[in-house]
Amino acid sequence: IKHLASLSETFLAIMMGLVRSKCDTPSEEAANVALFSKAAAALISRKELLLLSGREIAMILCEMSQFLFIGGRGKELDASDDFIIFKSCCSVISAMVAHYPKQLYGCPPPLFNLLLVLLTHLLNTTPKTGLVPKALEYARVCELLVPHKDVFRKHVVGLVLRYIQALNEAMTPTVKAKLMPSIYALLDMCSEFETKQINSMIDVPSKALFAPVFQSYQKYYQYHGQS
């Protein structure tokens, strides 16, 4: 077992080097990210092979926050490669929530920074560039966090404020509709304190835009979504 653990640590280091290496095309980079995601998720689920520390969990999260900028390096990233990268990030987060929740409790900033990067990316996605499957992946991650709301609720505020900012920037009805499951899950993590905090940090026009969303959450999710 010790020998396998040592090999697993080496393998993880190799995979980290792989995603940091330069590639000729975005498709190659996307393939590397997908390979890293599968390897990381497999190791995360096998604690008998490799027990990650909180520092290592934070390092992986920080590394992944750079993945979605691959398309911004002067190379065009097509929709399929873009989705591969987005899904890869969500898959690793899901594995961490399932197998390393206590370690995540100790490093919420890199986790919620990655969630913010994913949300911002999603807000700039259209139906032609994978809005529907990306929104489903993000919603699954948000719903996985709900059972841990006592620890994470104060960190959700930034995500909700980013969503409200997008409402002010003329969010399309399609994007708004597809994001609803994610936003409902995030709001479900908030206590009355966080809800008041959010309202105290937005202006009157923002309150007018956000009020229907919150009322919809109360009607369709808070009272019925968990039955």
C-alpha positions, 0 to 999 in steps of 0.5 A: 500500500505504501508503495502504491501511495508513493506511485500515486503521489508521483502520478499526481505530480506528473498529471499536474505537470501535464496540464501546465505544459504548453500545447500547440492547439487548444484541443490538445490542452483540453484533452490534457485537462480531461485526462487530468480530471479523470486521473484526479477524480480516480485518486480522490475516490481512492483514499487507500492509495493517496490521502490528500492534505488540505494544502494539496486539495487547495493546490488542485483547485487553484490549478483548475481555476486557470483551465477556463482561460485556455481559450483566451490565449490567442487561440480559438477554443471550439464548443466541444473542447470548451465543454470538456474543460468545464465538465472536467472542473465540475467532475473534480469538485464533485469528487472532492465534495464526496470524498474530502469535505472536511479538507474543503472546509479548511480551504473555502477560498480556492473552492469558491474562487473556482466556482466563481470562475465557472459561474462567470464563464457560464454567464458568458455562454450561449446555447450554441456554445454549450449553455444547457449541458454546462448549466446542468453540470454547475447545478449538480455541483451547487446541489452537492454543496447544500448539505454542507451549507453550515460551513459554506453559506457565508462564501455563497454571498459572492456567487449570488452577487455575481449573478445579480451583477449579471442581471443588471447587465441584461442577462438573456431570458435563456441564460436566466432560465438555465441558471435557475437550478444553480441559483436556487441551490445557492440561495438554499444555502443562505440563512436569513443573515446572508440573505439580509447581507446580500440585500444590504450590498445591492442598490435599488434597481438590483433589488427590483431585478433580484426580488422575482428570483428570490420569490420564485425560489421561495415558491418553487424550491424552498418549500417544495424542492426538497420534498 
